[in-house]
Amino acid sequence: VNLEEYCYYVIAYGGYASTSILPLLINYTQETCGTPFDNEAPCPPVLTVESECEEGENFLMWTNPNGYCADDVIFYTIYYKPYDTDDYEFEPIITINNPNDTSYLFTDLFSVAGCYAVTASDSLNSDPDGNEFRNESEFSNIVCVNNCPEYTLPNVFTPNNDNVNDFFAPIT
């Protein structure tokens, strides 16, 4: 457990060949204590996103680093930005507090467009001096989803220059 002191000692059993000294000596004097401080962040998860335009849903799935490079991930943070440009920064939008829960379904979306990333965090939440500190992984791969183009084509047009249905073009 991070920042919890643990003490260990060695019990040494030994003796001397001389009959004038006790035949078995036990030594408990070699004791040491230490406090672990894990300052290594977990590996980033690997993210995939499946979109369902008609339902207005994005289903995010990611790998659990506990299975391949760490064993202390305790929660995930999902980040989002609306556009894949430098004009926008990723913002945290939800925290998943179960390390075995590696998916999330966003429903009732007005638009499925946007970019997502996920991070993994371990149990450390302060450094040895009590300052807030968090071992959060780098971003996962960034996955951007585009809106589904929906447009309607008219079933008739009348190119007679009356300014009504004169061109065959999509209705947006």
DSSP file with accessible surface (Angstrom, degrees, kcal/mol):
  #  RESIDUE AA STRUCTURE BP1 BP2  ACC     N-H-->O    O-->H-N    N-H-->O    O-->H-N    TCO  KAPPA ALPHA  PHI   PSI    X-CA   Y-CA   Z-CA
    1    1 A V    >         0   0  111      0, 0.0     3,-1.6     0, 0.0   123,-0.0   0.000 360.0 360.0 360.0 129.3    0.0    0.0    0.0
    2    2 A N  T 3   +     0   0   30      1,-0.2    35,-0.2    33,-0.1     3,-0.1  -0.279 360.0   3.8 -58.7 137.9    1.4    3.3   -1.0
    3    3 A L  T 3  S+     0   0   55     33,-3.1     2,-0.5     1,-0.2    -1,-0.2   0.625  96.5 124.4  63.8  17.9    2.8    5.5    1.8
    4    4 A E    <   -     0   0  101     -3,-1.6    -1,-0.2    32,-0.2     2,-0.2  -0.932  63.4-120.4-106.6 130.9    2.2    2.9    4.5
    5    5 A E        -     0   0  127     -2,-0.5     2,-0.4    30,-0.2    30,-0.2  -0.461  28.0-170.9 -75.2 136.5    5.2    1.9    6.5
    6    6 A Y  E     -A   34   0A  75     28,-3.0    28,-2.7    -2,-0.2     2,-0.4  -0.977   3.7-161.2-123.8 138.9    6.3   -1.7    6.5
    7    7 A a  E     -A   33   0A  62     -2,-0.4     2,-0.3    26,-0.2    26,-0.2  -0.966   8.2-176.9-122.9 141.7    9.0   -3.2    8.8
    8    8 A Y  E     -A   32   0A 153     24,-3.1    24,-3.0    -2,-0.4     2,-0.3  -0.956   2.2-174.1-132.8 149.0   10.9   -6.4    8.3
    9    9 A Y  E     -A   31   0A 126     -2,-0.3     2,-0.5    22,-0.3    22,-0.2  -0.978  20.5-128.0-142.4 156.9   13.4   -8.2   10.3
   10   10 A V  E     -A   30   0A  84     20,-1.9     2,-0.7    -2,-0.3    20,-0.6  -0.877  11.0-152.4-103.7 131.7   15.6  -11.2    9.8
   11   11 A I  E     -     0   0A  61     -2,-0.5     2,-0.5    18,-0.1    17,-0.2  -0.942  17.7-165.3-101.2 116.3   15.7  -14.0   12.4
   12   12 A A  E     -A   27   0A  45     15,-2.3    15,-2.8    -2,-0.7     2,-0.5  -0.917   5.2-162.5-107.1 128.9   19.0  -15.7   12.1
   13   13 A Y  E     +A   26   0A 145     -2,-0.5     2,-0.3    13,-0.2    13,-0.2  -0.910  30.5 131.2-107.2 134.4   19.6  -19.1   13.7
   14   14 A G  E     -A   25   0A  36     11,-2.5    11,-3.9    -2,-0.5     2,-0.3  -0.946  27.1-166.5-163.1-174.4   23.2  -20.2   14.3
   15   15 A G        -     0   0   44     -2,-0.3     2,-0.3     9,-0.2     9,-0.1  -0.979  21.0-109.9-172.0 174.4   25.6  -21.6   16.7
   16   16 A Y        -     0   0  153      6,-0.5     5,-0.1    -2,-0.3    -2,-0.0  -0.850  23.6-125.8-117.6 157.3   29.3  -22.2   17.5
   17   17 A A  S    S+     0   0  110     -2,-0.3     2,-0.2     3,-0.0    -1,-0.1   0.691  81.4 102.4 -74.4 -16.2   31.2  -25.5   17.6
   18   18 A S    >   -     0   0   57      1,-0.1     3,-0.9     4,-0.1    -2,-0.2  -0.431  65.3-148.6 -72.7 137.2   32.3  -24.8   21.1
   19   19 A T  T 3  S+     0   0  147      1,-0.2    -1,-0.1    -2,-0.2    -2,-0.0   0.639  93.3  69.8 -78.9 -12.7   30.5  -26.7   23.9
   20   20 A S  T 3  S+     0   0  103      2,-0.1     2,-0.3     3,-0.0    -1,-0.2   0.586  93.6  65.5 -82.5  -7.6   31.1  -23.8   26.3
   21   21 A I  S <  S-     0   0   70     -3,-0.9    -5,-0.1    -5,-0.1     0, 0.0  -0.859 105.1 -85.8-111.8 147.2   28.6  -21.6   24.3
   22   22 A L        -     0   0  124     -2,-0.3    -6,-0.5     1,-0.1    -1,-0.1  -0.167  37.1-128.0 -48.1 142.2   24.9  -22.3   24.0
   23   23 A P  S    S+     0   0  115      0, 0.0     2,-0.5     0, 0.0    -1,-0.1   0.792  91.5  40.5 -71.1 -26.6   24.2  -24.7   21.1
   24   24 A L        -     0   0  102     -9,-0.1     2,-0.4   -11,-0.0    -9,-0.2  -0.977  65.5-172.0-128.3 123.5   21.6  -22.5   19.4
   25   25 A L  E     -A   14   0A  62    -11,-3.9   -11,-2.5    -2,-0.5     2,-0.5  -0.929   5.9-161.2-111.5 136.8   21.8  -18.7   19.0
   26   26 A I  E     -A   13   0A  77     -2,-0.4     2,-0.5   -13,-0.2   -13,-0.2  -0.978   4.2-163.5-120.2 127.1   18.8  -16.7   17.7
   27   27 A N  E     +A   12   0A  63    -15,-2.8   -15,-2.3    -2,-0.5     3,-0.2  -0.931  20.2 165.7-116.3 120.1   19.4  -13.1   16.4
   28   28 A Y  E     +     0   0A 123     -2,-0.5    -1,-0.1   -17,-0.2   -17,-0.1   0.164  50.2 102.4-109.4  17.3   16.5  -10.7   15.9
   29   29 A T  E     +     0   0A 108      1,-0.1     2,-1.4   -17,-0.1    -1,-0.1   0.630  50.8  87.6 -87.2 -12.1   18.5   -7.5   15.6
   30   30 A Q  E     +A   10   0A 129    -20,-0.6   -20,-1.9    -3,-0.2     2,-0.4  -0.649  56.0 153.0 -94.7  88.6   18.5   -6.9   11.8
   31   31 A E  E     +A    9   0A 122     -2,-1.4     2,-0.3   -22,-0.2   -22,-0.3  -0.906  16.6 176.9-116.7 142.1   15.3   -4.8   11.4
   32   32 A T  E     -A    8   0A  97    -24,-3.0   -24,-3.1    -2,-0.4     2,-0.3  -0.991  10.6-157.8-142.1 149.9   14.6   -2.3    8.7
   33   33 A a  E     +A    7   0A  54     -2,-0.3     2,-0.3   -26,-0.2   -26,-0.2  -0.927  13.9 172.4-125.5 151.6   11.5   -0.2    7.8
   34   34 A G  E     -A    6   0A  37    -28,-2.7   -28,-3.0    -2,-0.3    -2,-0.0  -0.989  24.9-141.8-155.8 157.6   10.5    1.4    4.6
   35   35 A T        -     0   0   75     -2,-0.3   -30,-0.2   -30,-0.2     2,-0.1  -0.971  25.4-135.0-124.5 113.8    7.6    3.3    3.0
   36   36 A P        -     0   0   56      0, 0.0   -33,-3.1     0, 0.0     2,-0.4  -0.426  18.2-172.5 -71.1 141.8    6.8    2.5   -0.6
   37   37 A F        -     0   0   65    -35,-0.2     2,-0.9   -34,-0.1    90,-0.1  -0.904   7.9-160.1-134.6 102.1    6.1    5.4   -2.9
   38   38 A D        +     0   0   39     -2,-0.4    86,-0.1     1,-0.1    97,-0.1  -0.752  21.4 164.1 -85.0 106.3    4.9    4.4   -6.3
   39   39 A N        +     0   0   89     -2,-0.9     2,-0.5     2,-0.1    -1,-0.1   0.177  42.0 106.6-108.4  17.8    5.5    7.3   -8.7
   40   40 A E        -     0   0  137     95,-0.1    95,-0.1    97,-0.0    97,-0.1  -0.862  64.2-138.6 -99.0 124.4    5.2    5.3  -11.9
   41   41 A A        -     0   0   45     -2,-0.5    95,-0.1    95,-0.2    80,-0.1  -0.443  26.3-103.8 -75.7 152.5    2.0    5.8  -13.8
   42   42 A P        -     0   0    9      0, 0.0    96,-0.4     0, 0.0    78,-0.2  -0.246  44.9 -88.8 -65.7 164.7    0.2    2.8  -15.4
   43   43 A b        -     0   0   49     94,-0.1    94,-0.2     1,-0.1    26,-0.1  -0.410  52.3 -98.5 -67.2 151.7    0.5    2.2  -19.1
   44   44 A P        -     0   0   52      0, 0.0    75,-0.1     0, 0.0    95,-0.1  -0.453  38.1-116.3 -72.5 146.1   -2.2    3.9  -21.2
   45   45 A P        -     0   0    2      0, 0.0    96,-0.5     0, 0.0     2,-0.5  -0.252  23.1-116.8 -68.9 168.5   -5.2    1.9  -22.2
   46   46 A V        -     0   0   80     94,-0.2    17,-1.3     2,-0.0     2,-0.3  -0.960  35.2-152.1-110.4 125.0   -5.9    1.2  -25.9
   47   47 A L  E     +B   62   0B   2     -2,-0.5     2,-0.3    15,-0.2    15,-0.2  -0.758  19.3 178.4-106.6 141.3   -9.2    2.7  -27.0
   48   48 A T  E     -B   61   0B  74     13,-2.7    13,-2.5    -2,-0.3     2,-0.4  -0.968  10.8-159.7-131.0 151.4  -11.8    1.8  -29.6
   49   49 A V  E     -B   60   0B  26     -2,-0.3     2,-0.5    11,-0.2    11,-0.2  -0.999   4.5-166.1-133.8 131.6  -15.1    3.6  -30.4
   50   50 A E  E     -B   59   0B 114      9,-2.4     9,-3.3    -2,-0.4     2,-0.4  -0.978  14.1-156.9-114.9 130.5  -18.1    2.3  -32.2
   51   51 A S  E     -B   58   0B  41     -2,-0.5     2,-0.5     7,-0.2     7,-0.2  -0.851  14.4-166.2-111.0 143.5  -20.8    4.8  -33.3
   52   52 A E  E  >> -B   57   0B  99      5,-2.7     5,-2.2    -2,-0.4     4,-1.0  -0.929   7.5-172.8-124.2 101.1  -24.4    4.3  -34.0
   53   53 A c  T >45S+     0   0   38     -2,-0.5     3,-0.6     1,-0.2    -1,-0.1   0.917  81.3  50.8 -63.5 -46.7  -25.7    7.4  -35.8
   54   54 A E  T 345S+     0   0  178      1,-0.3    -1,-0.2     2,-0.1    -2,-0.0   0.854 117.0  40.8 -64.4 -33.3  -29.4    6.6  -35.8
   55   55 A E  T 345S-     0   0   98      2,-0.1    53,-0.6    53,-0.0    -1,-0.3   0.574 106.8-126.0 -87.5 -10.9  -29.4    5.8  -32.1
   56   56 A G  T <<5 +     0   0    9     -4,-1.0    53,-2.7    -3,-0.6     2,-0.4   0.948  62.0 139.5  65.8  48.0  -27.1    8.8  -31.2
   57   57 A E  E   < -B   52   0B  56     -5,-2.2    -5,-2.7    50,-0.2     2,-0.4  -0.954  41.6-166.7-129.9 145.4  -24.7    6.5  -29.4
   58   58 A N  E     -BC  51 106B   0     48,-1.9    48,-3.0    -2,-0.4     2,-0.6  -0.997  12.7-159.3-125.1 124.9  -20.9    6.2  -29.0
   59   59 A F  E     -BC  50 105B  65     -9,-3.3    -9,-2.4    -2,-0.4     2,-0.4  -0.920   8.9-162.8-108.3 113.6  -19.7    3.0  -27.3
   60   60 A L  E     +BC  49 104B   0     44,-3.1    44,-2.3    -2,-0.6     2,-0.3  -0.815  10.6 177.2 -98.6 136.4  -16.2    3.3  -25.9
   61   61 A M  E     +BC  48 103B  48    -13,-2.5   -13,-2.7    -2,-0.4     2,-0.3  -0.994   3.8 174.4-135.2 141.6  -14.1    0.2  -25.1
   62   62 A W  E     -B   47   0B  10     40,-2.3   -15,-0.2    -2,-0.3     2,-0.1  -0.957  31.3-101.0-144.8 162.4  -10.5    0.1  -23.8
   63   63 A T        -     0   0   55    -17,-1.3     3,-0.0    -2,-0.3    40,-0.0  -0.460  31.0-121.8 -81.1 157.7   -7.9   -2.4  -22.5
   64   64 A N    >   -     0   0   34      1,-0.1     3,-2.2    -2,-0.1     4,-0.3  -0.883  12.3-155.2-100.6 110.8   -7.2   -2.9  -18.8
   65   65 A P  G >>>S+     0   0    0      0, 0.0     4,-2.8     0, 0.0     5,-1.8   0.731  88.2  76.5 -59.1 -20.0   -3.5   -2.2  -18.2
   66   66 A N  G 345S+     0   0   47      1,-0.3    34,-0.0     3,-0.2    -3,-0.0   0.769  91.2  56.9 -61.0 -21.5   -3.7   -4.5  -15.1
   67   67 A G  G <45S+     0   0   69     -3,-2.2    -1,-0.3     1,-0.1     4,-0.1   0.654 124.4  11.7 -84.9 -14.7   -3.7   -7.3  -17.5
   68   68 A Y  T <45S+     0   0  119     -3,-1.5    -2,-0.2    -4,-0.3    -1,-0.1   0.565 136.0   8.5-141.3 -15.0   -0.4   -6.5  -19.3
   69   69 A b  T  <5S+     0   0   57     -4,-2.8     2,-0.3     1,-0.3    -3,-0.2   0.442 115.6  30.1-149.8   0.3    1.8   -3.9  -17.6
   70   70 A A      < -     0   0   21     -5,-1.8    -1,-0.3    -6,-0.1    -2,-0.1  -0.957  41.6-162.8-151.3 169.1    0.4   -2.9  -14.2
   71   71 A D  S    S+     0   0  141     -2,-0.3    -5,-0.1    -3,-0.1    -1,-0.0   0.180  81.3  65.6-141.4  18.6   -1.5   -4.3  -11.3
   72   72 A D        +     0   0   39     -7,-0.0    51,-0.6    27,-0.0     2,-0.2   0.202  56.5 133.8-130.6  18.1   -2.6   -1.3   -9.4
   73   73 A V  E     +D  122   0C   3     49,-0.2    49,-0.3     1,-0.2     3,-0.1  -0.521  19.5 168.9 -68.0 131.0   -5.1    0.6  -11.7
   74   74 A I  E     +     0   0C  74     47,-2.9     2,-0.3     1,-0.3    48,-0.2   0.565  57.6   9.9-120.4 -17.4   -8.1    1.6   -9.7
   75   75 A F  E     -D  121   0C  32     46,-1.5    46,-2.6    23,-0.1    -1,-0.3  -0.993  56.6-140.3-157.6 164.5  -10.0    4.0  -12.0
   76   76 A Y  E     -DE 120  96C   0     20,-2.3    20,-2.7    -2,-0.3     2,-0.4  -0.919   9.4-150.4-122.7 151.8  -10.2    5.4  -15.5
   77   77 A T  E     -DE 119  95C   4     42,-1.9    42,-2.1    -2,-0.3     2,-0.5  -0.991   9.2-149.0-123.6 129.1  -11.0    8.9  -16.8
   78   78 A I  E     -DE 118  94C   0     16,-2.8    15,-3.1    -2,-0.4    16,-1.2  -0.855  14.8-162.6 -97.8 130.1  -12.7    9.5  -20.1
   79   79 A Y  E     -DE 117  92C  29     38,-3.4    38,-1.7    -2,-0.5     2,-0.3  -0.841   7.7-174.2-112.0 151.2  -11.7   12.8  -21.9
   80   80 A Y  E     +DE 116  91C  63     11,-2.3    11,-2.4    -2,-0.3    36,-0.2  -0.990  15.5 179.1-144.5 146.4  -13.5   14.5  -24.7
   81   81 A K  E     -D  115   0C  19     34,-1.8    34,-3.0    -2,-0.3     9,-0.1  -0.973  29.0-133.8-143.1 145.1  -13.2   17.4  -27.1
   82   82 A P  S    S+     0   0   43      0, 0.0     2,-0.3     0, 0.0    -1,-0.0   0.778  84.8  29.8 -72.5 -26.6  -15.8   18.3  -29.8
   83   83 A Y  S    S-     0   0  133      2,-0.2     2,-1.8    31,-0.1     5,-0.2  -0.971  75.1-121.0-136.2 151.1  -13.4   18.8  -32.7
   84   84 A D  S    S+     0   0  116     -2,-0.3     2,-0.3    30,-0.1    60,-0.0  -0.446  77.4 105.6 -87.7  61.9  -10.1   17.4  -33.8
   85   85 A T  S >  S-     0   0   57     -2,-1.8     3,-1.2     3,-0.1    -2,-0.2  -0.926  81.5-115.6-134.4 162.9   -8.4   20.8  -33.9
   86   86 A D  T 3  S+     0   0  153     -2,-0.3    -2,-0.0     1,-0.2    -1,-0.0   0.557 104.7  80.0 -74.6  -6.5   -5.9   22.6  -31.6
   87   87 A D  T 3  S+     0   0  141      2,-0.0     2,-0.4     1,-0.0    -1,-0.2   0.652  92.4  56.1 -72.8 -14.9   -8.5   25.2  -30.8
   88   88 A Y  S <  S-     0   0  100     -3,-1.2     2,-0.3    -5,-0.2    -3,-0.1  -0.933  71.9-149.1-121.9 145.1  -10.1   22.8  -28.3
   89   89 A E        -     0   0  144     -2,-0.4     2,-0.2    -9,-0.1    -9,-0.1  -0.806  30.8-101.7-107.2 149.9   -8.5   21.0  -25.3
   90   90 A F        -     0   0   30     -2,-0.3    -9,-0.2    -9,-0.1    26,-0.1  -0.510  38.9-163.5 -67.4 137.6   -9.5   17.6  -24.0
   91   91 A E  E     -E   80   0C 118    -11,-2.4   -11,-2.3    -2,-0.2     2,-0.2  -0.972  23.8-113.0-122.1 139.3  -11.7   17.9  -20.9
   92   92 A P  E     +E   79   0C  75      0, 0.0   -13,-0.3     0, 0.0     3,-0.1  -0.524  37.4 171.3 -69.5 134.1  -12.4   15.1  -18.4
   93   93 A I  E     +     0   0C  77    -15,-3.1     2,-0.3     1,-0.4   -14,-0.2   0.637  57.8   7.7-119.2 -21.6  -16.1   14.1  -18.7
   94   94 A I  E     -E   78   0C  45    -16,-1.2   -16,-2.8     2,-0.0     2,-0.4  -0.979  54.8-144.2-160.0 149.1  -16.5   11.0  -16.6
   95   95 A T  E     -E   77   0C  68     -2,-0.3     2,-0.6   -18,-0.2   -18,-0.2  -0.969   9.8-153.2-115.8 133.2  -14.6    8.8  -14.1
   96   96 A I  E     -E   76   0C  14    -20,-2.7   -20,-2.3    -2,-0.4     5,-0.0  -0.927   7.6-168.7-105.7 111.4  -15.1    5.0  -14.1
   97   97 A N        +     0   0  126     -2,-0.6    -1,-0.1   -22,-0.2     3,-0.1   0.407  63.8  81.1 -87.5   3.2  -14.2    3.8  -10.5
   98   98 A N    >   -     0   0   80      3,-0.2     3,-1.7     1,-0.1   -23,-0.1  -0.936  65.0-155.9-109.9 115.6  -14.2    0.1  -11.3
   99   99 A P  T 3  S+     0   0   32      0, 0.0   -33,-0.2     0, 0.0    -1,-0.1   0.720  94.8  54.4 -65.4 -16.7  -10.9   -1.1  -12.8
  100  100 A N  T 3  S+     0   0  124    -26,-0.1     2,-0.9     1,-0.1   -36,-0.1   0.533  86.7  88.9 -91.4  -7.5  -12.6   -4.1  -14.4
  101  101 A D    <   +     0   0   66     -3,-1.7    -3,-0.2     1,-0.1   -25,-0.1  -0.808  49.6 166.4 -92.1 102.5  -15.2   -1.9  -16.1
  102  102 A T        +     0   0   41     -2,-0.9   -40,-2.3   -38,-0.0     2,-0.3  -0.168  48.8  62.1-115.6  39.3  -13.5   -1.1  -19.5
  103  103 A S  E     -C   61   0B  39    -42,-0.2     2,-0.3     2,-0.0   -42,-0.2  -0.989  50.7-171.8-155.8 157.5  -16.4    0.3  -21.5
  104  104 A Y  E     -C   60   0B  76    -44,-2.3   -44,-3.1    -2,-0.3     2,-0.6  -0.958  13.3-147.2-152.8 138.2  -18.9    3.1  -21.5
  105  105 A L  E     -C   59   0B  72     -2,-0.3     2,-0.6   -46,-0.2   -46,-0.2  -0.928   6.7-159.3-110.6 117.4  -21.9    3.9  -23.6
  106  106 A F  E     -C   58   0B  32    -48,-3.0   -48,-1.9    -2,-0.6     2,-0.2  -0.860  23.4-177.3 -91.5 124.2  -22.8    7.5  -24.3
  107  107 A T        +     0   0   64     -2,-0.6   -50,-0.2   -50,-0.2   -51,-0.1  -0.730  50.5  31.0-120.3 169.4  -26.5    7.7  -25.3
  108  108 A D  S    S+     0   0  149    -53,-0.6     2,-0.3    -2,-0.2    -1,-0.2   0.849  75.0 171.6  54.2  38.9  -29.0   10.3  -26.5
  109  109 A L        -     0   0   47    -53,-2.7    -1,-0.2    -3,-0.2     3,-0.2  -0.608  35.7-150.6 -80.3 136.1  -26.2   12.3  -28.2
  110  110 A F  S    S+     0   0  217     -2,-0.3     2,-0.3     1,-0.3    -1,-0.2   0.875  92.0  12.6 -67.6 -36.6  -27.3   15.2  -30.3
  111  111 A S        -     0   0   39      2,-0.1    -1,-0.3   -55,-0.1    36,-0.1  -0.999  61.2-153.4-140.3 137.2  -24.2   14.6  -32.4
  112  112 A V        +     0   0    6     -2,-0.3    33,-0.1    -3,-0.2    35,-0.1   0.563  64.4 113.7 -84.4  -6.7  -21.9   11.5  -32.3
  113  113 A A        +     0   0   18     31,-0.1     2,-0.2    35,-0.1    33,-0.2  -0.308  41.3  88.1 -68.0 145.2  -19.0   13.7  -33.5
  114  114 A G  E     - F   0 145C   3     31,-2.2    31,-3.3     2,-0.0     2,-0.4  -0.811  66.7 -92.4 150.8 173.2  -16.0   14.3  -31.2
  115  115 A d  E     -DF  81 144C   1    -34,-3.0   -34,-1.8    29,-0.3     2,-0.3  -0.945  34.0-165.8-119.9 140.8  -12.7   13.0  -30.0
  116  116 A Y  E     +DF  80 143C   7     27,-2.8    27,-2.3    -2,-0.4     2,-0.3  -0.911  11.5 172.8-127.2 150.4  -12.1   10.6  -27.1
  117  117 A A  E     -D   79   0C   0    -38,-1.7   -38,-3.4    -2,-0.3     2,-0.4  -0.969  14.8-151.1-148.5 155.6   -9.2    9.5  -25.0
  118  118 A V  E     -D   78   0C   0     -2,-0.3    22,-1.7    23,-0.3     2,-0.3  -0.971   6.3-165.5-130.4 143.4   -8.9    7.4  -21.8
  119  119 A T  E     -D   77   0C   1    -42,-2.1   -42,-1.9    -2,-0.4     2,-0.4  -0.912  12.1-140.7-122.5 157.5   -6.4    7.4  -19.0
  120  120 A A  E     -D   76   0C   0     18,-0.3    17,-3.1    -2,-0.3     2,-0.3  -0.933  16.9-166.0-114.6 140.7   -5.7    4.9  -16.2
  121  121 A S  E     -DG  75 136C   0    -46,-2.6   -47,-2.9    -2,-0.4   -46,-1.5  -0.954   6.6-145.5-127.3 147.3   -4.8    5.9  -12.6
  122  122 A D  E     -D   73   0C   1     13,-1.7    13,-0.2    -2,-0.3   -49,-0.2  -0.276  38.6 -83.1-101.7-167.9   -3.4    4.0   -9.7
  123  123 A S  S    S+     0   0   54    -51,-0.6     2,-0.3    -2,-0.1   -50,-0.1   0.601  89.8 105.6 -76.9 -13.3   -4.0    4.1   -6.0
  124  124 A L        +     0   0    4      1,-0.1    11,-0.8    11,-0.1    -2,-0.1  -0.518  30.2 159.7 -73.8 130.2   -1.5    6.9   -5.2
  125  125 A N        +     0   0  117     -2,-0.3     8,-1.3     1,-0.3     2,-0.3   0.331  62.9  28.7-130.5   5.1   -3.2   10.2   -4.4
  126  126 A S  B    S-H  132   0D  29      6,-0.3    -1,-0.3     0, 0.0     6,-0.2  -0.980  72.5-120.8-157.1 156.7   -0.5   12.1   -2.5
  127  127 A D    >   -     0   0   30      4,-2.4     3,-2.4    -2,-0.3     6,-0.1  -0.330  48.2 -86.4 -89.4 177.5    3.3   12.2   -2.3
  128  128 A P  T 3  S+     0   0   85      0, 0.0    -1,-0.1     0, 0.0   -91,-0.0   0.764 129.1  55.6 -59.2 -21.2    5.3   11.5    0.9
  129  129 A D  T 3  S-     0   0  134      2,-0.1     3,-0.1     3,-0.0     0, 0.0   0.417 121.0-106.4 -90.5   2.2    4.9   15.2    1.9
  130  130 A G  S <  S+     0   0   56     -3,-2.4     2,-0.2     1,-0.3     3,-0.1   0.502  71.8 143.4  89.4   2.9    1.1   15.0    1.7
  131  131 A N        -     0   0   91      1,-0.1    -4,-2.4    -5,-0.0    -1,-0.3  -0.537  63.2 -96.9 -76.7 143.9    0.8   17.0   -1.5
  132  132 A E  B     +H  126   0D 184     -6,-0.2     2,-0.3    -2,-0.2    -6,-0.3  -0.381  57.0 164.4 -62.0 133.1   -1.9   15.9   -3.9
  133  133 A F        -     0   0   70     -8,-1.3     2,-0.4    -2,-0.1    -3,-0.0  -0.992  18.3-166.1-152.5 139.6   -0.3   13.7   -6.5
  134  134 A R        -     0   0  108     -2,-0.3     2,-1.3    -9,-0.1    -9,-0.2  -0.992  19.6-142.3-138.3 130.2   -1.8   11.3   -9.0
  135  135 A N        +     0   0    5    -11,-0.8   -13,-1.7    -2,-0.4     2,-0.4  -0.757  38.2 167.0 -86.6  91.3   -0.2    8.6  -11.1
  136  136 A E  B     -G  121   0C  59     -2,-1.3   -15,-0.2   -15,-0.2   -95,-0.2  -0.923  30.8-125.0-110.5 134.5   -2.3    9.0  -14.2
  137  137 A S        -     0   0    7    -17,-3.1   -94,-0.1    -2,-0.4     3,-0.1  -0.125  33.4 -90.3 -66.4 168.6   -1.2    7.4  -17.5
  138  138 A E        -     0   0  153    -96,-0.4   -18,-0.3     1,-0.2    -1,-0.1  -0.275  63.5 -74.4 -64.8 166.7   -0.6    9.2  -20.7
  139  139 A F        -     0   0   74    -95,-0.1   -20,-0.2   -20,-0.1    -1,-0.2  -0.337  47.9-120.9 -61.2 146.3   -3.7    9.4  -23.0
  140  140 A S        -     0   0    7    -22,-1.7   -94,-0.2     1,-0.2    -1,-0.1  -0.110  58.5 -57.9 -64.4-178.0   -4.7    6.3  -24.8
  141  141 A N        -     0   0   71    -96,-0.5     2,-0.5     1,-0.1   -23,-0.3  -0.367  65.1-115.3 -58.7 146.6   -4.8    6.5  -28.5
  142  142 A I        -     0   0   86     -3,-0.1     2,-0.5   -25,-0.1   -25,-0.2  -0.791  29.6-164.4 -92.2 128.4   -7.1    9.3  -29.5
  143  143 A V  E     -F  116   0C  31    -27,-2.3   -27,-2.8    -2,-0.5     2,-0.4  -0.969   1.5-165.4-116.8 123.3  -10.2    8.3  -31.5
  144  144 A d  E     -F  115   0C  49     -2,-0.5     2,-0.4   -29,-0.3   -29,-0.3  -0.893   3.6-157.6-109.0 138.6  -12.3   10.8  -33.3
  145  145 A V  E     -F  114   0C  19    -31,-3.3   -31,-2.2    -2,-0.4     2,-0.2  -0.940   8.4-144.5-115.6 134.4  -15.7   10.1  -34.6
  146  146 A N        -     0   0  137     -2,-0.4   -34,-0.1   -33,-0.2     2,-0.1  -0.652  27.2-100.2 -94.0 154.9  -17.4   12.0  -37.5
  147  147 A N        -     0   0   90     -2,-0.2    -1,-0.1     1,-0.1   -36,-0.0  -0.366  39.6-110.3 -66.0 151.9  -21.0   12.9  -37.7
  148  148 A c        -     0   0   42    -95,-0.1     2,-0.4    -2,-0.1    -1,-0.1  -0.755  32.5-123.4 -85.0 122.0  -23.0   10.7  -39.9
  149  149 A P        -     0   0  112      0, 0.0     2,-0.5     0, 0.0    -1,-0.0  -0.543  33.2-177.5 -70.5 122.6  -24.0   12.6  -43.0
  150  150 A E        +     0   0  146     -2,-0.4     2,-0.3     2,-0.0    -2,-0.0  -0.988  14.5 147.5-122.9 120.1  -27.8   12.6  -43.3
  151  151 A Y        -     0   0  141     -2,-0.5     2,-0.4    21,-0.1    21,-0.2  -0.978  34.8-132.7-146.5 161.0  -29.4   14.3  -46.3
  152  152 A T  B     -I  171   0E  91     19,-1.8    19,-3.9    -2,-0.3    17,-0.1  -0.933   9.4-147.5-119.1 137.3  -32.4   13.7  -48.4
  153  153 A L        -     0   0   90     -2,-0.4    15,-0.0    17,-0.2    -2,-0.0  -0.873  28.7-114.9-100.1 137.0  -32.6   13.8  -52.2
  154  154 A P        -     0   0   24      0, 0.0     3,-0.1     0, 0.0    -1,-0.0  -0.316  11.2-140.4 -67.9 152.2  -35.9   15.0  -53.7
  155  155 A N  S    S+     0   0  154      1,-0.1     2,-0.3     0, 0.0    -2,-0.0   0.552  83.9  26.9 -90.1  -9.6  -37.9   12.5  -55.6
  156  156 A V        -     0   0   87      2,-0.0     2,-0.3     0, 0.0    -1,-0.1  -0.987  59.7-176.7-143.6 155.5  -38.8   15.1  -58.3
  157  157 A F        -     0   0   95     -2,-0.3     9,-0.2    11,-0.1     8,-0.1  -0.982  13.8-153.2-149.0 151.8  -37.4   18.3  -59.8
  158  158 A T        -     0   0   57      7,-3.1     2,-2.7    -2,-0.3     4,-0.4  -0.812   3.4-166.1-126.8  92.5  -38.8   20.6  -62.4
  159  159 A P        +     0   0   89      0, 0.0     7,-0.1     0, 0.0     6,-0.1  -0.304  50.4 120.4 -78.6  63.8  -36.0   22.4  -64.3
  160  160 A N  S    S-     0   0   97     -2,-2.7     6,-0.1     4,-0.3     5,-0.0   0.151  82.3-111.5-114.0  17.0  -38.4   25.0  -65.8
  161  161 A N  S    S+     0   0  144     -3,-0.2     4,-0.1     1,-0.1     5,-0.0   0.772  82.0 123.1  60.8  30.3  -36.8   28.2  -64.4
  162  162 A D  S    S-     0   0   80     -4,-0.4    -1,-0.1     2,-0.3     3,-0.1   0.301  81.8-116.2 -98.6   9.2  -39.7   29.0  -62.1
  163  163 A N  S    S+     0   0  153      1,-0.2     2,-0.5     2,-0.0     4,-0.0   0.670  85.7 106.8  66.4  18.0  -37.3   29.0  -59.0
  164  164 A V  S    S-     0   0   84     -6,-0.3    -4,-0.3     1,-0.1    -2,-0.3  -0.977 100.2 -23.6-127.0 116.5  -39.1   26.0  -57.5
  165  165 A N  S    S+     0   0   91     -2,-0.5    -7,-3.1    -8,-0.1    -1,-0.1   0.835  86.7 143.8  54.0  36.7  -37.3   22.6  -57.6
  166  166 A D        +     0   0   15     -9,-0.2     2,-0.4    -7,-0.1    -1,-0.1   0.720  59.2  51.3 -78.2 -19.1  -35.3   23.8  -60.6
  167  167 A F  S    S-     0   0  170     -9,-0.1     2,-1.0     2,-0.1    -9,-0.1  -0.934  77.3-130.4-123.9 143.3  -32.1   21.9  -59.4
  168  168 A F        +     0   0  116     -2,-0.4   -11,-0.1   -11,-0.1   -15,-0.0  -0.803  56.6 137.6 -87.4 102.6  -31.5   18.3  -58.4
  169  169 A A        -     0   0   48     -2,-1.0    -2,-0.1   -17,-0.1   -17,-0.0  -0.982  57.3 -89.9-146.8 154.1  -29.7   18.8  -55.1
  170  170 A P        -     0   0   70      0, 0.0     2,-0.6     0, 0.0   -17,-0.2  -0.326  34.4-129.2 -65.8 147.9  -29.7   17.3  -51.6
  171  171 A I  B      I  152   0E  99    -19,-3.9   -19,-1.8    -2,-0.0     0, 0.0  -0.889 360.0 360.0 -96.0 119.9  -32.0   18.8  -49.0
  172  172 A T              0   0  166     -2,-0.6   -21,-0.1   -21,-0.2   -19,-0.0  -0.616 360.0 360.0-103.2 360.0  -30.0   19.6  -45.9
